[in-house]
């Protein structure tokens, strides 16, 4: 089988490029695993040398009672010289997308190995005897909002010799954690006011299935050209907490939902909303600012770019990956969004 050698692609290049942080060692002579990672080895027992080289995917059981973490090794170090052999790899396609390019290290050079798809979500990789390390390229799939998955198959790897004998086997057993899954989706309506891009509205929605924990923080930074926002429950017509900003009359503050603080440094306002009780699934909070529409075109960004981000409590478990935990008024190419024009007037 012809092998393709990539000139200039060395082990040093791989390490510097962040493809490999550390290794997972498969050794037929090893009697047990080292390191804390989950997994199930055969009697010949594979060794983990470092968990940092794992791609990991999180998901939940169909009943939303446990969070599980599955792993796919990105780097295998073959623990002893082998005759020409085959790596048989299989995985769950709902969790991982595996590229058909697999590379092997020979001395200080890296070669592309011959790969044969063997049905859906399986690969057969030809490993010549002079290959000491193998590199996979894997993307983790986020199934939100339907990441409560059943019958998940852990990633499996087998080393098979030329006669078809299995020399080594390993299969991942996803680690389980009891939890009450929850999700926050935070969004911002950005406008341009006095040449600055600022929020007109910040919405925080609890998606569930469980309540978002007390102490969840939403932080926004923007130019100090706005007045004090009003905290509103969009399910009721009245403002819940118009006096929620720290420093105002405490008698007017509602302690049941959230506290909001503002501070200004060098013309930049930082606003922090912190929930003061669990935010039930299906409920939401909104911060409404007095400016609702753009009045100008934005000035170019300098060193400061406005932003919004959600920060969970440090001890929180079960947070789902909504993909709506941060927002910047920036396009994917890095330029300002182009929708900030003055509102038409009659």
C-alpha positions as CSV (number, residue, x, y, z in Angstrom):
1,X,0.0,0.0,0.0
2,X,1.5,3.3,-1.0
3,X,2.0,5.8,1.8
4,X,2.0,9.6,1.3
5,X,4.8,11.4,3.0
6,X,4.1,15.1,3.9
7,X,7.2,17.1,3.6
8,X,7.8,19.6,6.4
9,X,5.1,18.1,8.7
10,X,7.0,16.8,11.7
11,X,6.2,15.7,15.2
12,X,7.4,19.1,16.3
13,X,4.9,20.8,14.0
14,X,2.1,18.7,15.3
15,X,2.9,19.5,18.9
16,X,3.3,23.2,18.2
17,X,0.0,23.3,16.3
18,X,-1.9,22.0,19.3
19,X,-3.1,18.8,17.5
20,X,-1.4,16.7,20.2
21,X,-1.1,17.7,23.8
22,X,-0.2,14.4,25.1
23,X,-0.7,10.7,24.4
24,X,-2.8,7.6,24.9
25,X,-0.5,4.6,24.9
26,X,-1.6,1.2,23.6
27,X,0.9,-1.4,25.0
28,X,0.3,-5.1,24.7
29,X,2.7,-5.6,27.6
30,X,0.9,-3.2,29.9
31,X,-1.1,-4.8,32.7
32,X,-3.3,-1.9,33.8
33,X,-4.4,1.6,32.9
34,X,-2.6,4.7,34.3
35,X,-4.5,7.9,34.9
36,X,-8.1,8.7,36.0
37,X,-9.8,8.5,32.7
38,X,-12.8,6.2,32.2
39,X,-12.6,3.3,29.8
40,X,-12.7,-0.4,29.6
41,X,-9.6,-2.4,28.6
42,X,-9.3,-6.0,27.7
43,X,-7.1,-8.5,29.6
44,X,-4.1,-7.1,27.8
45,X,-5.1,-3.7,29.1
46,X,-4.3,-0.4,27.4
47,X,-2.6,2.5,29.1
48,X,-3.7,6.1,29.2
49,X,-0.7,8.4,29.5
50,X,-2.6,11.7,29.6
51,X,-6.3,12.6,29.4
52,X,-5.6,15.9,27.6
53,X,-5.4,14.2,24.3
54,X,-9.1,13.1,24.4
55,X,-11.9,14.7,22.4
56,X,-14.9,14.6,24.9
57,X,-18.6,15.0,24.2
58,X,-21.3,15.5,26.8
59,X,-24.9,14.3,26.6
60,X,-27.8,13.3,28.9
61,X,-29.8,10.2,29.4
62,X,-33.3,10.1,27.7
63,X,-35.0,10.9,31.1
64,X,-32.6,13.9,31.8
65,X,-31.4,12.4,35.0
66,X,-27.7,11.9,34.3
67,X,-25.0,13.7,32.4
68,X,-22.5,11.5,30.6
69,X,-19.1,12.3,29.1
70,X,-17.8,10.2,26.2
71,X,-14.2,10.2,24.9
72,X,-12.4,9.7,21.6
73,X,-8.5,9.4,21.7
74,X,-6.8,11.8,19.4
75,X,-3.3,10.4,19.8
76,X,-2.2,6.8,20.2
77,X,1.3,5.8,21.1
78,X,2.1,2.2,20.2
79,X,3.9,0.8,23.2
80,X,6.1,-1.7,21.4
81,X,7.2,-2.4,17.9
82,X,4.5,-4.2,15.9
83,X,4.4,-6.1,12.7
84,X,2.3,-4.5,10.0
85,X,-1.2,-4.2,11.6
86,X,-4.6,-2.7,11.4
87,X,-6.4,-0.3,13.7
88,X,-10.2,-1.0,13.7
89,X,-12.0,2.1,15.0
90,X,-15.8,2.6,15.7
91,X,-17.7,5.4,17.3
92,X,-21.2,6.9,17.8
93,X,-21.8,9.4,15.0
94,X,-24.2,11.4,17.1
95,X,-21.2,12.4,19.3
96,X,-18.2,12.6,17.0
97,X,-17.4,13.4,13.4
98,X,-14.1,11.7,12.5
99,X,-12.1,12.8,9.5
100,X,-10.9,10.1,7.1
101,X,-7.4,11.6,7.3
102,X,-5.2,9.7,9.8
103,X,-1.5,10.3,10.2
104,X,1.3,8.2,11.7
105,X,4.7,9.2,13.1
106,X,7.8,7.5,11.7
107,X,10.9,8.8,13.3
108,X,10.6,12.6,13.1
109,X,8.4,12.6,10.0
110,X,4.6,12.3,9.7
111,X,2.9,10.2,7.0
112,X,-0.7,9.9,6.0
113,X,-1.9,6.4,6.6
114,X,-4.1,4.3,4.3
115,X,-7.7,4.4,5.6
116,X,-10.6,2.3,4.6
117,X,-14.2,3.2,5.7
118,X,-15.8,0.0,6.9
119,X,-19.4,0.9,7.0
120,X,-21.0,3.8,8.9
121,X,-19.0,5.3,11.8
122,X,-16.1,2.8,11.4
123,X,-12.6,3.0,10.0
124,X,-9.8,0.5,9.2
125,X,-6.4,2.1,9.4
126,X,-3.3,0.3,8.0
127,X,-0.4,0.7,10.4
128,X,3.1,-0.1,9.0
129,X,5.6,-1.6,11.4
130,X,7.7,1.6,11.6
131,X,4.8,3.8,12.8
132,X,5.2,4.6,16.5
133,X,2.3,7.1,17.0
134,X,-1.1,7.6,15.3
135,X,-3.1,10.9,15.1
136,X,-6.9,11.2,14.6
137,X,-8.8,14.4,13.7
138,X,-12.1,14.6,15.4
139,X,-14.9,17.1,15.8
140,X,-17.3,17.0,18.7
141,X,-21.0,17.3,17.9
142,X,-23.4,19.4,20.0
143,X,-26.9,17.9,19.8
144,X,-28.6,20.8,21.6
145,X,-31.5,21.0,22.2
146,X,-32.0,17.2,21.7
147,X,-28.9,16.0,23.5
148,X,-30.8,13.4,25.7
149,X,-29.6,10.4,23.8
150,X,-30.2,6.7,24.3
151,X,-28.2,3.6,23.4
152,X,-24.9,5.5,23.0
153,X,-22.0,3.4,21.8
154,X,-18.6,4.2,23.4
155,X,-15.7,4.6,21.0
156,X,-13.8,1.3,20.4
157,X,-10.3,0.7,19.1
158,X,-8.7,-2.7,18.3
159,X,-5.2,-3.6,17.0
160,X,-5.4,-6.5,14.7
161,X,-2.4,-8.3,13.2
162,X,-2.0,-9.6,9.6
163,X,-3.5,-12.9,10.5
164,X,-6.7,-11.3,11.9
165,X,-5.8,-11.9,15.6
166,X,-6.9,-9.1,17.9
167,X,-3.8,-8.0,19.9
168,X,-5.4,-5.2,21.9
169,X,-8.8,-3.8,22.5
170,X,-10.2,-0.7,24.3
171,X,-13.7,0.6,24.5
172,X,-14.8,3.8,26.2
173,X,-17.4,3.7,28.9
174,X,-18.9,7.2,29.2
175,X,-18.6,8.6,32.7
176,X,-22.0,9.3,34.3
177,X,-22.9,12.1,36.8
178,X,-26.3,12.5,38.5
179,X,-27.6,16.0,37.8
180,X,-30.6,18.2,37.0
181,X,-29.9,19.5,33.5
182,X,-30.6,23.2,32.8
183,X,-30.0,25.7,30.1
184,X,-29.8,29.4,29.7
185,X,-30.3,31.2,26.4
186,X,-29.3,34.9,26.6
187,X,-29.8,37.3,23.7
188,X,-29.1,41.0,23.0
189,X,-30.7,43.5,20.8
190,X,-27.8,45.8,19.7
191,X,-28.4,49.3,18.5
192,X,-26.1,52.3,17.7
193,X,-26.5,55.2,20.0
194,X,-24.4,58.4,19.6
195,X,-22.0,56.4,17.4
196,X,-21.6,53.5,20.0
197,X,-23.0,50.0,19.7
198,X,-24.9,49.4,22.9
199,X,-27.7,47.0,24.1
200,X,-31.3,48.0,23.8
201,X,-32.6,44.8,25.4
202,X,-31.0,41.8,27.1
203,X,-33.1,38.7,27.5
204,X,-32.3,35.7,29.8
205,X,-34.5,32.6,29.3
206,X,-34.4,29.5,31.4
207,X,-34.9,26.5,29.0
208,X,-34.9,23.6,31.4
209,X,-35.8,20.9,31.9
210,X,-34.7,22.0,35.4
211,X,-34.4,25.5,36.9
212,X,-31.3,27.5,36.2
213,X,-29.4,27.7,39.5
214,X,-29.2,30.6,41.9
215,X,-26.1,32.7,41.3
216,X,-26.1,32.5,37.5
217,X,-24.5,35.7,36.2
218,X,-25.1,37.6,33.0
219,X,-22.5,40.3,32.3
220,X,-22.6,43.0,29.7
221,X,-20.0,45.7,28.8
222,X,-20.7,48.7,26.6
223,X,-20.0,52.4,26.3
224,X,-21.3,54.5,29.1
225,X,-23.9,56.4,27.1
226,X,-27.1,54.8,28.4
227,X,-29.2,55.3,31.5
228,X,-30.2,52.7,34.1
229,X,-32.1,49.7,32.6
230,X,-35.3,48.3,34.0
231,X,-35.6,44.6,35.1
232,X,-38.8,43.2,33.7
233,X,-40.6,39.8,33.8
234,X,-41.9,39.5,30.2
235,X,-44.7,37.2,31.4
236,X,-46.3,40.1,33.3
237,X,-47.1,43.6,32.1
238,X,-45.4,45.5,34.9
239,X,-41.8,46.0,35.7
240,X,-40.8,43.6,38.4
241,X,-37.8,45.5,39.7
242,X,-37.4,49.1,38.4
243,X,-35.2,49.8,41.4
244,X,-32.9,46.8,41.1
245,X,-29.7,48.7,40.5
246,X,-27.4,48.6,43.5
247,X,-27.4,51.9,45.4
248,X,-31.1,52.7,44.8
249,X,-33.8,52.5,47.4
250,X,-33.7,48.9,48.9
251,X,-37.4,49.0,49.6
252,X,-38.1,49.0,45.9
253,X,-35.9,46.0,45.1
254,X,-37.4,42.6,44.5
255,X,-35.0,40.0,46.0
256,X,-36.8,37.0,44.4
257,X,-35.3,37.1,40.9
258,X,-32.1,39.0,40.3
259,X,-29.8,41.8,41.4
260,X,-28.2,44.1,38.9
261,X,-25.0,46.1,39.5
262,X,-23.4,48.8,37.3
263,X,-19.9,50.2,37.4
264,X,-18.0,52.5,35.0
265,X,-14.3,52.5,34.3
266,X,-12.7,54.7,31.6
267,X,-16.0,55.3,29.9
268,X,-16.9,51.6,29.8
269,X,-20.0,50.4,31.7
270,X,-20.1,46.9,33.1
271,X,-23.5,45.6,34.0
272,X,-23.9,42.4,36.0
273,X,-27.2,40.6,36.5
274,X,-27.0,37.8,39.2
275,X,-30.0,35.6,39.9
276,X,-31.0,35.6,43.5
277,X,-33.2,32.4,43.3
278,X,-33.5,29.5,40.8
279,X,-34.9,30.6,37.5
280,X,-37.7,28.1,36.7
281,X,-37.7,26.4,33.4
282,X,-39.9,28.3,30.9
283,X,-39.4,31.7,32.7
284,X,-37.3,34.6,31.7
285,X,-36.0,38.0,32.7
286,X,-35.3,41.1,30.5
287,X,-33.3,44.2,31.0
288,X,-34.8,47.1,29.0
289,X,-32.8,50.2,28.2
290,X,-34.4,53.6,27.5
291,X,-33.0,53.7,24.0
292,X,-34.9,51.4,21.7
293,X,-33.6,52.3,18.2
294,X,-30.4,53.4,16.5
295,X,-29.9,57.1,16.0
296,X,-26.6,57.0,14.1
297,X,-24.0,54.9,12.3
298,X,-21.4,53.2,14.4
299,X,-17.9,54.4,14.8
300,X,-15.2,51.9,14.0
301,X,-14.2,49.6,16.9
302,X,-11.1,50.5,18.8
303,X,-9.5,48.4,21.6
304,X,-12.9,47.9,23.2
305,X,-15.7,45.7,21.7
306,X,-19.1,45.5,23.5
307,X,-20.1,42.0,24.7
308,X,-22.5,39.9,26.8
309,X,-21.7,36.6,28.5
310,X,-23.3,34.1,30.8
311,X,-21.2,32.7,33.7
312,X,-22.7,29.7,35.6
313,X,-22.0,29.3,39.4
314,X,-18.7,27.7,40.0
315,X,-20.2,24.6,41.6
316,X,-23.0,24.1,39.0
317,X,-23.5,20.8,37.2
318,X,-25.7,19.8,34.4
319,X,-25.4,23.0,32.3
320,X,-26.4,22.3,28.7
321,X,-24.5,23.8,25.8
322,X,-27.1,26.1,24.3
323,X,-24.6,28.0,22.1
324,X,-26.3,31.2,23.4
325,X,-24.2,32.1,26.3
326,X,-22.3,35.0,24.7
327,X,-22.9,37.7,22.1
328,X,-20.8,40.3,20.3
329,X,-22.0,42.8,17.7
330,X,-19.4,41.4,15.3
331,X,-19.7,39.3,12.1
332,X,-17.9,36.0,11.6
333,X,-15.3,37.9,9.6
334,X,-14.6,40.2,12.5
335,X,-16.3,43.4,11.2
336,X,-19.2,45.3,12.8
337,X,-22.7,44.0,12.0
338,X,-24.2,46.0,9.3
339,X,-27.7,46.5,10.7
340,X,-27.1,49.6,12.8
341,X,-28.8,52.3,10.8
342,X,-31.0,55.1,12.1
343,X,-34.7,54.2,12.4
344,X,-36.7,55.8,9.4
345,X,-38.7,58.8,10.3
346,X,-41.9,59.9,8.6
